[in-house]
Amino acid sequence: MDNQIDCIKIPGSATKREWAIYIFVAIPINVSLERLVYVGKVGDNRDGCNPVISRVGNHLSYNNTHSQLRNKIKKIGEFKYDEFNYEYYYIHLGEYNAAEYKNNHELRKTDLSRVNALERGLNFEVKKIETVNKNIRFLNPITTTNKSSKYIISDFDKKIIDNLIKQANINK
């Protein structure tokens, strides 16, 4: 125990119950390894949508069911999780209307379709970046080249993806 006092500042927006896509970056501290990148969404294929801060906690949990980031790091090698600093970049895509979705399943399907398409689009873009940037390792690339979706990503949505990637600073 080092008795060091640390601080995690959580913006109020991280507690909103809204659809979101995110990029989680694990940055090695004193380990010779590239930056590890994980892409995901908040608002899954089941009912419910937790705040992004809840998703961060799940990723770093010792519960193997929820801790996708830890599980992916474990597959790379025997690292201690505190050998990394973590950055989490997210953008909200709209309110998760639980009460409205109960009465209007089609609205929920439409909103979910958009979130899934944006997550898939983000995944494809990060996958392309990894091929030219050897300083990152993409932990959860989509393994199919099938981009089929009922939702067509608009120019506005493409800008959302581009801006998220730019903020995460993984394209250098």
C-alpha positions as CSV (number, residue, x, y, z in Angstrom):
1,M,0.0,0.0,0.0
2,D,1.5,3.3,-1.1
3,N,-1.0,5.6,0.8
4,Q,-1.2,7.8,-2.4
5,I,-4.4,9.8,-2.6
6,D,-5.7,9.8,-6.2
7,C,-8.7,11.5,-7.7
8,I,-11.1,10.4,-10.4
9,K,-13.2,13.3,-11.7
10,I,-16.5,12.1,-13.2
11,P,-18.4,14.6,-15.3
12,G,-22.1,14.7,-14.7
13,S,-22.7,13.7,-18.3
14,A,-21.2,10.3,-17.5
15,T,-24.2,9.6,-15.3
16,K,-26.8,10.1,-18.0
17,R,-29.0,7.2,-19.1
18,E,-28.3,7.7,-22.8
19,W,-27.3,5.6,-25.8
20,A,-23.5,6.1,-26.4
21,I,-20.5,4.7,-28.3
22,Y,-17.0,4.7,-26.8
23,I,-13.4,4.1,-27.2
24,F,-11.5,2.7,-24.1
25,V,-7.7,3.0,-24.3
26,A,-5.3,1.2,-22.0
27,I,-1.9,3.0,-22.0
28,P,1.1,1.0,-20.7
29,I,3.0,2.7,-17.9
30,N,6.3,0.9,-17.7
31,V,5.5,-2.0,-20.0
32,S,6.9,-2.4,-23.5
33,L,3.6,-2.7,-25.3
34,E,1.4,-0.7,-27.7
35,R,-1.7,1.2,-26.5
36,L,-4.6,-1.2,-26.2
37,V,-7.9,0.0,-27.8
38,Y,-11.4,-1.4,-27.1
39,V,-14.6,-0.1,-28.8
40,G,-18.1,-0.5,-27.5
41,K,-21.6,0.9,-26.9
42,V,-23.9,1.6,-24.1
43,G,-27.4,0.4,-24.6
44,D,-27.2,-3.2,-25.5
45,N,-29.4,-5.7,-27.3
46,R,-31.4,-6.4,-24.2
47,D,-33.6,-4.0,-22.3
48,G,-31.8,-1.4,-20.4
49,C,-29.1,1.2,-20.7
50,N,-26.7,2.1,-17.9
51,P,-24.6,5.3,-17.7
52,V,-21.2,5.2,-19.4
53,I,-19.5,5.4,-15.9
54,S,-21.2,2.2,-15.1
55,R,-19.8,0.6,-18.2
56,V,-16.3,1.8,-17.2
57,G,-16.7,0.1,-13.9
58,N,-17.8,-3.1,-15.6
59,H,-14.8,-3.1,-17.9
60,L,-12.4,-2.9,-14.9
61,S,-14.4,-5.3,-12.8
62,Y,-13.0,-8.6,-11.5
63,N,-16.3,-10.2,-12.6
64,N,-15.3,-12.0,-15.8
65,T,-18.8,-11.8,-17.1
66,H,-18.7,-8.0,-17.4
67,S,-15.0,-7.2,-17.6
68,Q,-14.4,-7.4,-21.4
69,L,-11.4,-5.1,-21.3
70,R,-9.7,-7.0,-18.5
71,N,-10.5,-10.3,-20.2
72,K,-8.9,-9.0,-23.5
73,I,-5.7,-7.8,-21.6
74,K,-5.5,-11.1,-19.8
75,K,-5.3,-12.9,-23.2
76,I,-2.3,-10.8,-24.3
77,G,-0.1,-11.7,-21.4
78,E,0.4,-11.7,-17.6
79,F,0.1,-8.0,-16.9
80,K,-1.1,-6.4,-13.8
81,Y,-4.0,-4.1,-14.6
82,D,-2.4,-1.3,-12.6
83,E,0.5,-1.3,-15.2
84,F,-1.8,0.7,-17.4
85,N,-3.5,4.1,-17.3
86,Y,-6.9,4.2,-18.8
87,E,-8.7,6.8,-21.0
88,Y,-12.4,6.5,-21.9
89,Y,-13.8,8.6,-24.7
90,Y,-17.5,8.6,-25.3
91,I,-20.3,10.4,-27.1
92,H,-24.0,10.3,-26.2
93,L,-26.3,9.5,-29.1
94,G,-29.6,10.3,-27.6
95,E,-31.8,9.7,-24.6
96,Y,-32.8,6.1,-23.7
97,N,-36.6,6.5,-23.2
98,A,-37.4,3.4,-21.1
99,A,-41.0,4.4,-20.5
100,E,-41.6,5.2,-24.2
101,Y,-39.9,2.0,-25.4
102,K,-42.3,-0.1,-23.3
103,N,-45.2,1.2,-25.5
104,N,-43.3,1.6,-28.7
105,H,-40.9,-1.4,-29.5
106,E,-40.3,-0.1,-33.0
107,L,-38.9,3.2,-31.7
108,R,-36.5,1.2,-29.5
109,K,-35.5,-1.0,-32.5
110,T,-34.8,2.1,-34.6
111,D,-32.7,3.8,-31.9
112,L,-30.8,0.5,-31.2
113,S,-30.2,0.0,-34.9
114,R,-28.5,3.4,-35.1
115,V,-26.4,2.7,-32.1
116,N,-25.4,-0.7,-33.4
117,A,-24.5,0.9,-36.8
118,L,-22.4,3.6,-35.2
119,E,-20.6,1.1,-33.0
120,R,-19.9,-1.1,-36.1
121,G,-18.8,2.0,-38.1
122,L,-16.5,3.0,-35.3
123,N,-15.1,-0.6,-35.1
124,F,-14.3,-0.6,-38.9
125,E,-12.6,2.8,-38.7
126,V,-10.4,1.7,-35.7
127,K,-9.6,-1.5,-37.5
128,K,-8.3,0.5,-40.5
129,I,-6.3,2.7,-38.2
130,E,-4.6,-0.3,-36.6
131,T,-3.3,-1.4,-40.0
132,V,-1.2,1.8,-40.4
133,N,-0.6,2.7,-36.7
134,K,1.7,0.1,-35.1
135,N,1.4,2.0,-31.8
136,I,-2.0,0.6,-31.1
137,R,-3.5,-2.9,-30.7
138,F,-7.2,-3.2,-31.3
139,L,-8.6,-5.6,-28.8
140,N,-12.1,-6.3,-30.3
141,P,-12.2,-5.9,-34.1
142,I,-15.2,-7.1,-35.9
143,T,-14.2,-10.3,-37.7
144,T,-16.7,-10.0,-40.5
145,T,-16.6,-7.6,-43.5
146,N,-20.4,-7.6,-43.6
147,K,-21.6,-4.0,-43.0
148,S,-25.3,-4.8,-43.5
149,S,-27.7,-2.8,-41.4
150,K,-31.1,-1.3,-41.8
151,Y,-29.6,1.9,-40.6
152,I,-27.5,3.9,-43.1
153,I,-24.8,6.0,-41.4
154,S,-25.4,9.6,-42.3
155,D,-22.7,12.2,-42.9
156,F,-23.5,13.6,-39.4
157,D,-22.9,10.1,-37.9
158,K,-19.6,9.8,-39.8
159,K,-18.5,13.1,-38.2
160,I,-19.4,11.7,-34.8
161,I,-17.2,8.7,-35.4
162,D,-14.3,10.8,-36.8
163,N,-14.5,13.3,-33.9
164,L,-14.5,10.4,-31.3
165,I,-11.4,8.9,-32.9
166,K,-9.7,12.3,-33.1
167,Q,-10.4,12.9,-29.3
168,A,-9.0,9.4,-28.4
169,N,-5.8,10.3,-30.3
170,I,-5.4,6.8,-31.7
171,N,-4.9,7.8,-35.4
172,K,-1.3,9.0,-35.1
